[in-house]
């Protein structure tokens, strides 16, 4: 039990960030699902086009939630830099989604609404989200530099 408590204390910040990321992601996911399926059904958009447009719209929602809430405690490196990197990392996440959708529709010939949603909006979004969480923490919203804790710590860092 002590091990579990100690592990939680050491990783609590990661658990809290992941929970906030999940909440923001859930809202963005609802926006993406609605937009994508509306484009597919009402406008008869091609599979990859509907997926791409839905993801771009959801990315706009996700940026605000992640910058100001999920990673609001992290270092601020400039709105322009963060925005550009956020969209680049979402572009990679989108490529992951599109690859999953492409494999289902064009590789396996599964082109029904259920197959599109499972491939693009479940598997693709899941894999893309894992990449996004890691890349946001690593490059877009980096950890704030640690302050020395005392004179001894400062001397060790300067040496």
Secondary structure as UniProt FT lines:
FT   HELIX           2..41
FT   HELIX           47..65
FT   HELIX           66..70
FT   TURN            71..73
FT   HELIX           79..102
FT   HELIX           103..107
FT   HELIX           113..116
FT   HELIX           117..124
FT   HELIX           125..135
FT   HELIX           136..140
FT   HELIX           151..158
//
